[in-house]
Amino acid sequence: MKRWFGNLQGFELNFEPKWFPIIYTLNVRKSVNVVELANEIRYTHPSTILLLKEFEKNKLIKSQKGKVDQRKCIITLSAKGKDLLD
């Protein structure tokens, strides 16, 4: 079920309730890898990946490879994602 919140600080966005655990976790933890995020929100790894793809499509997150382990993907909120919190 999509909820329409109209114009949020200059941009239109369809916000889905299933996004809340990720937005909340990234707000609290600031950065997290995909496995930690999946464990934190208690979703499966594949489900978490699908949700993160939706976030990337809407430019709400940034991802980068881990400094120590290049296989890990570190996720943070983008400026647009942080604006959504306000």
N, C-alpha and C positions, 0 to 999 in steps of 0.2 A: 504494500500500500504506500503510494507516494503522497507526501504532504507538500503542498505548495506554500512557500513562505514569502513569495513575491520577491521584491527587490531588496536584497540584503546588502546594505552598504555599497550600492553601485553595481552589483552583479546579481543576475538571476540564477537560482539554483533550485533544483528539485532535491529536497533532503529526505532521505529514507530513514526510518527509525532503526533499521538494522545497522546503520553507520554509527550510531551513538557509542557503542563500546569502543570502537577504534578511536573516534574523536576524543572521548574521555580519557582513554589510556595514554594517548599521545600528548594530551594536555598535562597529565600528571607526570608522566615519565620523560617527556621531552624527546627522547630517541630510544628506539628499541629495534631489535632484529625481528624478523618474521616469526621465527620459532617462539621467541619470548612473547611476542604479541599474541600468537595463537593460544599459547598456554594461559596467558593473562585473561583473555576474554573467553576462554574455554570453547573455542571453535576449532574445528579440524584445520590442519595446515592448508589443504586445498581450498576450503571455504574462505579462509583468511586471505589467501592469494587472490581469489575471485573478487572479494570486497576491495582489496588494495588496488586491483586493476580499475575498479569503478572510481576510486579516489584519484588515481593517476589521470584518468580520463577527464575528471572535473578539476584537475590541477590543485588538489587539496593537500597532497603530500609531496615530499621530495625523498628520493632514495639514493643511497650511495653504497659502494662496496665497503666492507669492513677493512679497517687498517691492518689488523693482524691476520684475519682469515678472509681472503678475497671472495670466498664462496658465500659469506654472509651478506645480507642486504640490510642496511641500517635505514630505518624509516623515521622521518620527522615531518611535522606539519609544515606546509608551505606558508607563505605570507597570506594567501587566500584562505587556507585552512585556519590560520590563527584569527583572521578577520571574522570567520564564521563563528568562532567562539564568543566574540564580542556581541 
